[in-house]
């Protein structure tokens, strides 16, 4: 069935127009008076606009997708045909000078981040299984933002600010990136994280991880999976749900219904674990490939047309590692469709790098205020947990093999009821939220990587016959209690790629020191543990900064021409006068808010056409 775009309903109604004031007494003719007032208003408006623009704020349009998903350049904005999840796909290409090339006519398809279905963006393509569901998707302009041009005259720039600046290689062009390195520091990019050292000639021990504050962490995280958007076609083809009991003897019960042509509904996981053993529900990254989805489409069509003559597709499922996949980069260009006669996304855009920094959120319904709820995250085979005593609300954090790591706190989870629980393991630190509020612990929740892993170079994915490890990296456990969970979401941290202009070749930005055979090894790497030693070959790059220099990077690391890749050389050849840094004098200001994301072309929630209807849902502060 055809799905229409879900559009927000404005809250609080619409503002009323101000009442028209009564005319003031005057001896001048009314028409002359009105003309004079109009001219004065226009002059005042221009003066105020000039002052506003010059001294405080200015509006900018985001040209490209180098900051996606934080900020959008020209893009497609769609609801997935299979699961309904809203996502965006790039419709511009970033050139060496950040001048976008709009590729509206050549953007034929893109991949949903939740169910991984490749959505056609126009009808009539040669691979449509059900062309009646496909609509032409328009290209939307980039986000319009306000930039505070005054702030850096009174305050120093801070790490994680989103800044607008003049590109050092061409001062006529404005860039927007995230500021991650401060004057006098040496910035290191390694294993997807950022590190900073203030010593002039730093040793490895001098580099400290650059941790994101809470609001930045939540703004930059990227969705991996949401159980509210599990497509019914996968379910009917017996593709496994991603959350499953850890083993067959586990008491967790999985409830789900196939309601219509769209979603699996009433997805609920309940357990009666009143014994002494911990019952585990675990997430496995069962991601259907393009070919898997073609099989599912064929299975669905066969099921509609008569008795099934083909087996279900679920037997093809294999768990894999979570990678730095970004749906924004999955644009399928026209030339690929014409050449290959399919909509397959290029393998280099499926996420080349394993991400171990994860976050989970779950709605938990506690039936009995006794026993324990355990939330578990795995990185490099190590388990990071939050154990909540449901009778007292006390929570204790723990790490496998680290006996002296036990930060504790009090929570509100100490009676039957529904709670939203979230745990993250980002930037070598555990954080816990209950009902959206951060939990304050009695001591630091940061941990020593050397003590946990035996050295940062040992942070590679692991699995075994007794512990699936990074192939089942998220878990919900129950011991001595009854409870149920719904609306499970898995997120990942941003992954910064350690590349530089010296190593970059063929426009493939990658961490690996040695190139892959992109169409073979890359596709097998997340599935095949025998290949995981390749993760020891990830690159490390250092960038020293002078006293008036900053380092900037894009949130969309695989597709950002940021300071890592700025060639030290002739600006006419794409270089910058100095190299991988930004001079203070080139800063324009700090991004404040998205005041005008792309408009809708109809009234939200209705089929009524309305060009330029404001997109209130996406108006937001820039974090």
C-alpha positions as CSV (number, residue, x, y, z in Angstrom):
1,X,0.0,0.0,0.0
2,X,1.2,3.5,-0.7
3,X,2.5,5.4,2.3
4,X,2.2,9.2,2.6
5,X,4.8,11.3,4.4
6,X,4.3,11.6,8.1
7,X,4.2,15.3,8.8
8,X,4.1,17.0,12.2
9,X,1.0,18.8,13.5
10,X,1.9,22.3,14.7
11,X,1.6,22.6,18.5
12,X,-0.3,25.4,20.1
13,X,-2.0,26.5,16.9
14,X,-0.9,29.5,14.9
15,X,-0.1,33.0,16.2
16,X,-2.8,35.6,15.6
17,X,-2.1,38.6,13.5
18,X,-1.8,41.8,15.6
19,X,-4.8,44.0,15.7
20,X,-4.7,46.9,13.3
21,X,-4.0,50.2,15.3
22,X,-6.4,53.1,15.0
23,X,-5.1,55.9,12.8
24,X,-3.4,58.7,14.7
25,X,-4.6,62.3,14.5
26,X,-2.7,64.3,11.9
27,X,-3.2,67.3,9.7
28,X,-1.3,65.6,6.9
29,X,-3.4,63.8,4.2
30,X,-3.8,60.1,5.2
31,X,-2.1,58.9,2.0
32,X,1.0,61.0,2.5
33,X,1.2,59.9,6.1
34,X,1.0,56.3,5.1
35,X,3.7,56.6,2.4
36,X,6.0,58.4,4.8
37,X,5.5,55.6,7.5
38,X,6.1,53.0,4.9
39,X,9.3,54.6,3.7
40,X,10.5,55.1,7.3
41,X,9.7,51.4,8.1
42,X,11.6,50.2,5.1
43,X,14.7,52.4,6.0
44,X,14.6,51.2,9.6
45,X,14.2,47.6,8.6
46,X,17.3,47.9,6.3
47,X,19.3,49.5,8.9
48,X,18.4,46.9,11.5
49,X,19.1,44.1,9.1
50,X,22.5,45.6,8.2
51,X,23.4,45.9,11.9
52,X,22.1,42.5,12.7
53,X,24.0,40.9,9.8
54,X,27.2,42.9,10.4
55,X,27.5,42.7,14.2
56,X,25.5,39.8,15.6
57,X,24.0,37.2,13.3
58,X,23.8,36.2,9.7
59,X,21.8,33.6,7.8
60,X,23.6,30.8,5.9
61,X,22.4,27.9,3.7
62,X,24.2,24.5,4.2
63,X,25.5,23.6,0.8
64,X,26.7,20.0,1.2
65,X,26.3,16.9,3.4
66,X,29.7,17.1,5.2
67,X,27.9,17.8,8.6
68,X,25.1,15.2,8.1
69,X,23.1,14.2,10.0
70,X,23.6,17.2,12.2
71,X,23.0,19.6,9.3
72,X,21.7,18.8,5.9
73,X,22.8,20.0,2.5
74,X,20.7,19.5,-0.6
75,X,19.0,16.1,0.0
76,X,16.1,13.7,-0.4
77,X,13.8,13.4,2.6
78,X,11.7,10.2,2.5
79,X,9.8,7.7,4.5
80,X,11.0,4.2,3.9
81,X,8.6,2.2,1.7
82,X,9.1,-0.9,3.9
83,X,9.4,0.3,7.5
84,X,8.2,3.9,7.4
85,X,11.3,5.2,9.1
86,X,12.2,8.8,7.9
87,X,15.7,9.3,6.5
88,X,17.7,11.6,4.3
89,X,20.0,10.9,1.3
90,X,22.6,13.2,-0.2
91,X,21.6,15.1,-3.4
92,X,24.8,17.1,-3.7
93,X,28.4,16.4,-4.1
94,X,31.1,18.2,-2.2
95,X,33.9,19.5,-4.4
96,X,37.4,20.5,-3.3
97,X,36.2,24.0,-2.5
98,X,32.9,23.0,-0.9
99,X,30.9,24.3,-3.9
100,X,28.0,21.8,-4.2
101,X,27.0,20.1,-7.4
102,X,23.3,19.4,-7.2
103,X,22.7,15.9,-8.4
104,X,18.9,15.9,-8.3
105,X,18.3,14.2,-11.6
106,X,21.0,11.5,-10.9
107,X,20.0,10.5,-7.4
108,X,17.9,7.4,-8.1
109,X,17.8,5.6,-4.8
110,X,19.0,5.5,-1.2
111,X,19.2,2.9,1.7
112,X,17.1,3.1,4.9
113,X,19.3,3.0,8.0
114,X,16.8,1.0,10.0
115,X,15.8,-1.9,7.7
116,X,18.4,-1.4,4.9
117,X,15.9,-1.4,2.1
118,X,17.1,0.5,-1.0
119,X,14.2,2.9,-1.7
120,X,13.7,4.0,-5.4
121,X,13.2,7.7,-5.7
122,X,11.3,7.6,-8.9
123,X,8.9,5.2,-10.6
124,X,9.7,3.3,-13.8
125,X,13.1,2.0,-12.9
126,X,14.0,-1.4,-14.3
127,X,14.1,-3.1,-10.9
128,X,10.7,-2.0,-9.4
129,X,9.0,-5.0,-7.9
130,X,5.9,-3.1,-6.9
131,X,6.0,0.1,-9.0
132,X,2.7,1.3,-7.8
133,X,4.2,2.2,-4.4
134,X,7.0,4.3,-5.8
135,X,6.7,8.1,-6.1
136,X,9.1,10.7,-7.4
137,X,11.0,12.2,-4.5
138,X,11.9,15.8,-4.8
139,X,15.2,17.4,-3.8
140,X,15.1,19.7,-0.8
141,X,17.5,22.6,-0.2
142,X,20.0,22.5,2.6
143,X,19.2,23.8,6.2
144,X,19.2,27.5,6.7
145,X,21.0,28.4,9.9
146,X,21.6,31.6,11.9
147,X,25.3,32.2,12.8
148,X,26.3,34.4,15.8
149,X,29.1,36.5,14.4
150,X,29.8,38.4,17.6
151,X,30.4,35.6,20.1
152,X,34.1,35.0,19.3
153,X,34.9,38.7,20.0
154,X,34.0,38.2,23.6
155,X,34.5,34.4,24.1
156,X,37.0,31.9,22.9
157,X,35.8,29.1,20.6
158,X,35.1,25.9,22.5
159,X,35.7,22.3,21.4
160,X,32.6,20.9,19.8
161,X,31.3,24.3,18.6
162,X,29.8,24.1,15.1
163,X,31.6,27.0,13.3
164,X,31.3,28.9,10.0
165,X,34.6,30.2,8.6
166,X,36.3,31.3,5.4
167,X,38.0,28.4,3.6
168,X,41.7,29.0,3.9
169,X,42.2,28.0,0.3
170,X,39.6,30.5,-1.0
171,X,38.4,33.2,1.3
172,X,35.4,33.8,-0.9
173,X,33.9,30.5,0.2
174,X,32.3,29.8,3.6
175,X,32.7,26.4,5.2
176,X,30.8,24.9,8.2
177,X,32.4,22.2,10.3
178,X,32.7,21.2,14.0
179,X,35.7,22.7,15.9
180,X,37.5,19.8,17.6
181,X,41.1,21.1,18.1
182,X,42.2,24.2,20.1
183,X,45.3,26.4,19.8
184,X,48.6,24.8,20.9
185,X,47.2,21.2,20.9
186,X,48.2,18.2,18.9
187,X,45.0,16.4,17.7
188,X,45.2,12.6,17.2
189,X,42.5,10.7,15.2
190,X,42.6,7.0,16.2
191,X,40.0,4.2,16.4
192,X,37.2,6.5,15.5
193,X,37.9,8.9,18.5
194,X,39.7,12.2,19.0
195,X,42.5,12.8,21.4
196,X,44.3,16.0,22.4
197,X,47.7,16.7,23.9
198,X,49.0,20.1,24.9
199,X,52.8,19.2,25.1
200,X,54.9,20.5,22.2
201,X,56.3,17.1,21.4
202,X,53.8,14.7,23.0
203,X,54.3,11.1,23.7
204,X,51.5,8.5,23.4
205,X,50.8,8.9,27.2
206,X,50.2,12.6,26.8
207,X,47.1,12.2,24.5
208,X,43.8,12.3,26.4
209,X,40.5,11.4,24.8
210,X,38.2,14.3,23.8
211,X,34.9,13.5,25.5
212,X,31.7,15.0,24.2
213,X,29.4,16.8,26.7
214,X,26.0,15.3,27.1
215,X,24.0,17.6,24.8
216,X,26.6,17.1,22.0
217,X,26.7,13.4,22.5
218,X,23.0,13.0,22.1
219,X,22.9,15.3,19.1
220,X,25.7,13.5,17.3
221,X,24.7,9.8,17.9
222,X,23.4,7.9,15.0
223,X,20.5,5.4,14.9
224,X,21.3,1.7,14.3
225,X,17.9,0.1,14.8
226,X,14.5,0.9,16.3
227,X,12.0,-1.9,17.0
228,X,9.1,0.5,16.3
229,X,10.1,0.2,12.6
230,X,10.4,-3.5,11.9
231,X,9.0,-4.2,8.5
232,X,6.3,-6.8,8.2
233,X,7.7,-8.2,4.9
234,X,10.9,-9.2,6.6
235,X,8.9,-10.7,9.4
236,X,6.7,-12.7,7.1
237,X,9.7,-14.0,5.2
238,X,11.0,-15.3,8.5
239,X,13.9,-12.9,8.7
240,X,14.8,-13.0,12.4
241,X,13.9,-10.1,14.7
242,X,17.1,-8.4,15.9
243,X,16.3,-8.9,19.6
244,X,16.2,-12.6,20.6
245,X,16.6,-14.6,23.8
246,X,20.3,-15.5,24.3
247,X,19.6,-19.3,24.0
248,X,16.8,-21.7,23.5
249,X,16.4,-22.4,27.2
250,X,16.0,-18.7,28.0
251,X,12.6,-17.7,29.6
252,X,12.3,-14.5,27.5
253,X,9.1,-14.5,25.4
254,X,8.9,-12.6,22.1
255,X,5.5,-11.2,21.1
256,X,4.9,-9.6,17.7
257,X,2.1,-9.3,15.3
258,X,2.0,-8.7,11.5
259,X,-0.8,-6.2,11.3
260,X,-0.8,-5.0,7.7
261,X,1.5,-4.3,4.7
262,X,3.7,-2.1,6.7
263,X,5.0,-2.8,10.2
264,X,5.4,-5.5,12.9
265,X,3.2,-4.2,15.7
266,X,2.9,-4.9,19.5
267,X,6.6,-6.0,19.6
268,X,7.1,-6.8,23.2
269,X,9.6,-8.9,25.1
270,X,8.6,-10.2,28.6
271,X,10.3,-12.5,31.1
272,X,9.6,-14.3,34.4
273,X,13.1,-14.6,35.8
274,X,12.2,-15.2,39.4
275,X,15.1,-17.7,39.9
276,X,18.7,-17.0,40.6
277,X,20.0,-17.1,37.0
278,X,20.1,-14.0,34.8
279,X,17.9,-14.3,31.7
280,X,19.3,-12.4,28.7
281,X,17.7,-10.8,25.7
282,X,20.3,-9.8,23.2
283,X,20.6,-7.6,20.1
284,X,22.1,-9.2,17.0
285,X,22.8,-7.0,14.0
286,X,20.8,-9.0,11.4
287,X,21.1,-6.6,8.4
288,X,19.5,-7.7,5.1
289,X,21.6,-7.0,2.1
290,X,20.4,-5.7,-1.2
291,X,20.1,-9.2,-2.5
292,X,18.3,-10.4,0.6
293,X,15.7,-7.7,0.1
294,X,15.3,-8.7,-3.6
295,X,14.6,-12.3,-2.3
296,X,12.1,-10.9,0.3
297,X,10.3,-8.9,-2.4
298,X,10.1,-12.1,-4.6
299,X,8.8,-14.1,-1.6
300,X,6.2,-11.4,-0.8
301,X,5.0,-11.4,-4.4
302,X,4.8,-15.2,-4.6
303,X,2.8,-15.3,-1.3
304,X,0.3,-12.8,-2.8
305,X,-0.1,-14.7,-6.0
306,X,-0.8,-18.2,-4.7
307,X,0.7,-21.2,-3.0
308,X,4.4,-20.6,-2.0
309,X,6.9,-22.3,-4.2
310,X,10.0,-20.9,-2.6
311,X,11.5,-21.2,0.9
312,X,11.4,-18.2,3.3
313,X,14.5,-15.9,3.3
314,X,15.3,-16.1,7.0
315,X,17.9,-18.8,6.5
316,X,20.1,-16.2,4.8
317,X,20.5,-14.2,8.0
318,X,23.9,-13.8,9.7
319,X,24.8,-11.5,12.5
320,X,27.4,-8.9,11.7
321,X,29.4,-6.1,13.4
322,X,27.9,-2.6,13.7
323,X,29.8,-0.3,11.4
324,X,29.9,3.4,10.6
325,X,27.1,3.1,8.0
326,X,25.5,6.5,7.3
327,X,22.3,6.4,5.2
328,X,23.0,10.0,4.0
329,X,25.9,8.6,1.9
330,X,24.0,5.8,0.1
331,X,23.0,7.8,-3.0
332,X,22.7,5.5,-5.9
333,X,23.6,7.5,-9.0
334,X,22.0,7.3,-12.4
335,X,25.1,5.9,-14.1
336,X,25.2,3.0,-11.6
337,X,21.6,2.1,-12.3
338,X,22.1,2.3,-16.0
339,X,25.3,0.2,-16.0
340,X,24.3,-2.5,-13.4
341,X,20.5,-2.6,-13.9
342,X,20.0,-2.6,-10.2
343,X,19.9,-0.2,-7.2
344,X,22.8,-1.7,-5.2
345,X,24.6,0.8,-3.0
346,X,28.4,0.9,-3.6
347,X,30.2,-1.2,-1.0
348,X,32.4,1.7,0.1
349,X,29.2,3.4,1.3
350,X,28.0,0.6,3.5
351,X,30.3,1.4,6.4
352,X,33.9,0.2,6.3
353,X,34.7,0.6,10.0
354,X,33.6,-1.3,13.1
355,X,32.0,0.9,15.8
356,X,32.3,-0.3,19.4
357,X,30.9,2.8,21.1
358,X,27.2,2.0,21.5
359,X,24.1,3.2,23.3
360,X,20.8,1.4,24.0
361,X,17.4,2.8,25.1
362,X,14.4,0.8,26.2
363,X,10.9,1.2,27.7
364,X,10.9,-1.1,30.7
365,X,7.7,-2.2,32.5
366,X,8.6,-3.5,35.9
367,X,5.9,-5.9,37.2
368,X,7.5,-6.7,40.6
369,X,9.7,-4.3,42.6
370,X,12.3,-7.0,43.4
371,X,15.3,-8.6,41.8
372,X,17.6,-6.8,39.3
373,X,17.4,-5.2,35.8
374,X,20.8,-5.4,34.0
375,X,21.7,-3.3,30.9
376,X,24.7,-4.6,29.0
377,X,27.0,-3.2,26.2
378,X,29.9,-5.0,24.6
379,X,33.0,-3.5,23.2
380,X,36.0,-5.7,22.0
381,X,34.5,-8.6,23.9
382,X,34.3,-6.7,27.2
383,X,31.0,-6.3,29.0
384,X,30.0,-2.9,30.4
385,X,26.9,-3.1,32.6
386,X,24.4,-1.1,34.7
387,X,22.8,-3.3,37.4
388,X,19.6,-1.8,39.0
389,X,18.2,-3.1,42.2
390,X,14.4,-2.9,41.6
391,X,13.6,-2.9,45.3
392,X,15.8,0.1,46.2
393,X,16.5,1.9,42.9
394,X,20.3,1.6,43.5
395,X,22.3,1.2,40.4
396,X,26.0,0.0,40.1
397,X,28.1,0.2,37.0
398,X,30.6,-2.6,36.2
399,X,33.2,-3.7,33.7
400,X,34.3,-7.3,33.1
401,X,37.6,-7.9,34.9
402,X,37.9,-4.5,36.6
403,X,37.0,-5.1,40.2
404,X,37.6,-1.6,41.4
405,X,35.2,0.0,38.9
406,X,31.8,0.3,40.7
407,X,30.3,3.8,40.5
408,X,26.9,3.8,42.3
409,X,23.8,6.0,42.3
410,X,20.1,6.2,43.3
411,X,17.4,6.1,40.7
412,X,13.6,6.3,40.6
413,X,13.2,2.7,39.5
414,X,12.1,1.2,42.8
415,X,8.4,0.4,42.3
416,X,6.2,-1.3,39.6
417,X,5.7,1.0,36.6
418,X,7.1,2.0,33.2
419,X,10.5,3.6,32.8
420,X,12.7,4.8,29.9
421,X,16.2,3.5,30.5
422,X,19.3,4.4,28.5
423,X,23.0,3.4,28.8
424,X,25.9,4.6,26.7
425,X,29.5,3.6,26.3
426,X,31.0,6.6,24.4
427,X,34.5,8.1,24.7
428,X,35.7,5.7,27.4
429,X,32.9,6.7,29.7
430,X,29.6,5.1,30.8
431,X,26.4,7.3,31.2
432,X,23.0,6.3,32.4
433,X,19.6,8.1,31.9
434,X,16.3,7.3,33.5
435,X,13.2,8.9,32.0
436,X,15.4,11.3,30.0
437,X,17.3,12.6,33.0
438,X,21.0,11.8,33.5
439,X,21.9,9.8,36.6
440,X,24.5,11.3,38.9
441,X,27.0,8.8,40.3
442,X,29.1,8.9,43.4
443,X,32.4,8.8,41.5
444,X,33.6,9.2,37.9
445,X,32.2,6.8,35.3
446,X,35.3,7.3,33.1
447,X,37.5,4.2,32.8
448,X,41.1,3.4,32.1
449,X,41.4,1.8,28.7
450,X,44.8,0.1,29.5
451,X,43.2,-1.5,32.6
452,X,40.1,-2.7,30.7
453,X,41.6,-3.9,27.4
454,X,45.4,-4.1,28.0
455,X,46.0,-1.2,25.7
456,X,44.1,0.8,23.1
457,X,45.6,-1.3,20.3
458,X,43.7,-4.3,21.7
459,X,40.3,-2.7,21.0
460,X,39.3,-5.1,18.2
461,X,36.0,-7.0,17.9
462,X,35.9,-10.4,19.5
463,X,33.6,-13.4,19.6
464,X,33.8,-17.0,20.8
465,X,31.7,-20.2,21.2
466,X,30.9,-19.3,24.8
467,X,30.3,-15.6,24.3
468,X,29.1,-14.0,21.0
469,X,30.8,-10.8,22.1
470,X,30.6,-8.1,19.5
471,X,28.2,-10.1,17.4
472,X,25.6,-9.6,20.2
473,X,26.8,-6.3,21.5
474,X,23.7,-5.1,23.5
475,X,21.7,-7.0,26.1
476,X,18.9,-6.6,28.6
477,X,19.0,-9.0,31.6
478,X,16.6,-9.9,34.4
479,X,17.3,-11.7,37.6
480,X,14.8,-12.5,40.3
481,X,12.0,-10.4,38.8
482,X,9.2,-10.1,36.2
483,X,9.4,-7.4,33.6
484,X,8.8,-6.5,29.9
485,X,10.6,-4.2,27.4
486,X,9.3,-2.4,24.4
487,X,10.6,0.3,22.0
488,X,14.2,-0.8,22.0
489,X,16.6,1.5,20.2
490,X,20.3,1.0,19.5
491,X,22.6,3.9,18.7
492,X,26.3,4.3,17.8
493,X,28.8,7.1,18.3
494,X,30.2,9.1,15.5
495,X,33.3,7.5,14.0
496,X,36.1,9.9,12.9
497,X,38.3,8.4,10.1
498,X,42.0,8.7,10.5
499,X,42.9,9.8,7.0
500,X,44.9,12.7,5.6
501,X,45.7,14.3,2.3
502,X,49.0,12.3,2.2
503,X,47.2,9.0,2.3
504,X,43.8,9.7,0.6
505,X,43.5,8.2,-2.9
506,X,40.7,7.7,-5.3
507,X,38.3,9.7,-3.0
508,X,38.0,6.7,-0.6
509,X,38.5,7.9,2.9
510,X,39.4,5.0,5.1
511,X,41.1,4.1,8.4
512,X,42.9,1.1,7.0
513,X,46.6,1.3,6.2
514,X,46.3,-1.2,3.4
515,X,43.5,-1.0,0.8
516,X,40.8,-3.6,0.5
517,X,39.5,-5.3,-2.5
518,X,36.4,-3.2,-2.1
519,X,33.8,-5.5,-3.7
520,X,34.9,-8.6,-1.8
521,X,36.8,-8.1,1.5
522,X,34.7,-5.1,2.6
523,X,31.5,-7.0,2.3
524,X,32.7,-10.0,4.2
525,X,34.6,-8.2,7.0
526,X,31.7,-7.5,9.3
527,X,30.6,-11.2,9.1
528,X,33.9,-13.1,9.2
529,X,35.8,-13.2,12.6
530,X,38.8,-14.7,10.8
531,X,39.2,-11.3,9.1
532,X,39.0,-9.2,12.2
533,X,42.7,-8.9,12.7
534,X,42.5,-6.4,9.9
535,X,41.2,-4.0,12.6
536,X,44.6,-3.9,14.0
537,X,45.8,-2.1,10.9
538,X,43.7,1.0,11.5
539,X,45.6,4.2,10.9
540,X,46.6,6.9,13.4
541,X,47.1,10.5,12.3
542,X,48.4,13.5,14.3
543,X,47.8,17.2,13.5
544,X,49.9,19.8,15.5
545,X,48.3,23.3,15.9
546,X,50.0,26.6,16.5
547,X,48.9,29.2,19.0
548,X,46.3,30.8,16.8
549,X,45.2,27.7,14.9
550,X,42.1,25.4,15.2
551,X,41.3,22.0,13.8
552,X,37.9,21.4,12.3
553,X,36.1,18.2,11.1
554,X,32.7,17.3,9.6
555,X,30.3,15.0,11.4
556,X,29.9,13.0,8.2
557,X,33.6,11.9,8.3
558,X,33.6,9.6,5.2
559,X,32.3,12.5,3.1
560,X,33.8,15.6,4.5
561,X,36.6,17.7,3.0
562,X,37.8,18.9,6.3
563,X,41.1,19.8,7.9
564,X,42.4,16.2,7.7
565,X,42.4,16.4,3.9
566,X,43.5,20.0,3.3
567,X,46.6,19.8,1.2
568,X,49.5,22.0,2.2
569,X,50.1,23.8,-1.1
570,X,48.8,25.9,-3.8
571,X,45.1,26.9,-3.2
572,X,44.5,26.8,-7.0
573,X,45.1,23.0,-6.8
574,X,42.7,22.5,-3.9
575,X,45.3,23.1,-1.1
576,X,45.4,25.6,1.7
577,X,48.2,28.1,2.3
578,X,49.3,26.4,5.5
579,X,47.9,22.9,5.8
580,X,45.6,21.1,8.2
581,X,44.5,23.9,10.4
582,X,42.3,27.0,10.5
583,X,43.6,30.4,11.5
584,X,41.6,32.3,14.1
585,X,41.2,35.3,11.7
586,X,39.2,33.0,9.3
587,X,36.4,32.4,11.8
588,X,33.1,34.0,11.0
589,X,31.0,32.8,14.0
590,X,29.1,30.0,15.7
591,X,26.1,28.2,14.3
592,X,23.1,28.9,16.6
593,X,20.0,27.2,15.1
594,X,18.3,25.8,12.1
595,X,15.7,28.5,11.7
596,X,14.4,27.3,8.3
597,X,14.8,23.6,7.4
598,X,13.3,22.7,4.1
599,X,9.6,23.4,3.8
600,X,6.8,20.9,3.2
601,X,4.8,21.0,0.1
602,X,1.5,20.2,1.8
603,X,-0.3,20.8,5.0
604,X,1.0,18.3,7.6
605,X,-1.1,15.2,8.1
606,X,-3.2,16.0,5.0
607,X,-3.0,15.7,1.2
608,X,-3.8,19.4,0.8
609,X,-1.0,21.1,-1.2
610,X,0.6,24.1,0.4
611,X,3.9,25.2,-1.0
612,X,6.5,26.4,1.6
613,X,4.6,25.1,4.6
614,X,7.0,25.6,7.5
615,X,8.8,22.4,8.8
616,X,8.4,23.1,12.5
617,X,9.6,19.7,13.5
618,X,13.1,20.2,12.2
619,X,13.7,23.7,13.6
620,X,16.3,23.2,16.2
621,X,19.3,24.5,18.1
622,X,22.7,23.4,16.6
623,X,24.6,21.2,19.1
